[in-house]
């Protein structure tokens, strides 16, 4: 009898322990989940709800998908705003990302060699990334100042006339064309000089972050590969294109997606430097969201735009997610 | 790793090129050039802050201030409630960071060291949260904070509550806590230590670097946060430093030397924190590959 009772009691004890552990685990999770549920999960759904109403400061009548269709095709003014903002956003992406990544990769490659002062360079390059965009953008506004700025001073040395930089709505290709006397059709006018100036700020700001990621990737490549290739008579260029680039592709891919998301989300620097101007040439989707919902008080319409922007960002996130999954979640 | 040197040794092939030091010199030249481009805006900020108004707006701009005017900093300081902005920011950043640490430590421990029902589901929800960009929640949170719901507009709490937990910190710490050897947990259990006790006296002490990483990233994020407090606050009494700096930019308009001085003293604490803790920050970024 006693021998039979023992297992039952231990299994009861074990069951109690499992219950206690469950309760305890959920208590541990509660604070974090509570905050995230209230300010992340619920709002994400609430955003969709808001976007279905006419909601100017206070909630109005239900409009179904009208807020979306207004931007996509129905309302001529809003449609023009939306597609223009989308094209500005994509242009901003296209001028920033390749330059930023190419530059970061080149610097990381040089920095990866065993050089004196490596840590110093890395520390310096990363510094802009931790600096607030508001302060840094204020400094850059001054550097790009049409009259007193450093940018124009440098151009002056090369013998180029002063430019308006952040106040210049003209496309850069058009400006180059005008300078050399070729009439560039409007379609190929290119991004406004103001947008290019913001892109230059963006490169300055994010370069260090990308360098650090690339450095980590370079550190993962086994030296033996290089040695073996060298013995087989590979040149420096072959080493780079046949070994470094392919083996660095996870980092390149990762930086590409995360930098794209950063560009899509950019707000502070554009708000501070141009607030969407001149002539709306730097009004990216995120700036349009801000103007619609905050400066014009059209919360329903702004929310529809924000949902569209979120979907675009999520597409990039999902692509990036596969890398993330390996690196962070199950690593 | 010194790849090229190791390689040239391995290949043992004399290269009919310039002497070796010239290669290093060329690399340094590139790195110094990039370094100057990176550092110049910082130098420009501080040096312009030290210039007189006339010198700051002279054409062409001077590289080195001809006269130093350190009193600009005092002047800029007296033109806006900076002390208040600093106190507000330090308060908000400290409470946010501490809160984020506590919620993340507990949640990460549960994920890494405990068995419970629904773990996979909660984990998936957490991932969804992680992927959700701030743009998705900006407007709804703005509405939630309005008078109709939580009525927290223009308070410290509106600037703190939404950031008391982040999926990022939970993932980062979970990663760290997963690395705690199972033997330690077993030993602790035999000694009669419960989870809380084990977490406090074993897991946390060996996780200090990861905790510092989370702390620094959270504090920096809080210090630099701009858009949310911009739409959430209107009273200087509770506004943080970035919003103050933005307002100062509008008020001083053409007094650029004062704006640069102000920018310099708002950036200084961050630069100091970065220089002290950069090892943890850069490590965290390199390890997780996530934007801080």
Interface residues (C-beta under 8 A of the other chain):
Chain A: X18 X21 X22 X24 X25 X26 X28 X29 X31 X32 X33 X34 X35 X36 X38 X39 X40 X41 X42 X43 X44 X46 X47 X50 X107 X110 X111 X112 X113 X114 X115 X116 X117 X121 X122 X123 X124 X125 X126 X127 X128 X130 X131 X132 X133 X134 X135 X136 X138 X139 X140 X142 X143 X145 X147 X148 X149 X150 X153 X156 X204 X207 X208 X209 X212 X213 X215 X216 X219 X223 X226 X227 X230 X231 X236 X239 X251 X254 X258 X261 X262 X265 X267 X268 X271 X272 X286 X289 X290 X293 X294 X299 X302 X303 X306 X307 X309 X310 X313 X314 X317 X318 X321 X323 X324 X327 X328 X329 X331
Chain B: X1 X2 X3 X4 X5 X6 X7 X10 X11 X24 X27 X28 X30 X31 X34 X35 X37 X38 X39 X40 X41 X42 X44 X45 X48 X56 X57 X58 X59 X60 X61 X102 X103 X104 X106 X107 X109 X110 X114 X115 X116 X117 X119 X122 X125 X126 X127 X128 X129 X131 X132 X133 X134 X135 X136 X137 X138 X139 X140 X141 X142 X143 X144 X161 X162 X164 X165 X167 X170 X171 X172 X175 X195 X220 X223 X224 X226 X227 X231 X242 X245 X246 X249 X256 X259 X260 X263 X266 X267 X270 X271 X274 X275 X278 X281 X282 X285 X286 X287 X288 X289 X290 X291 X292
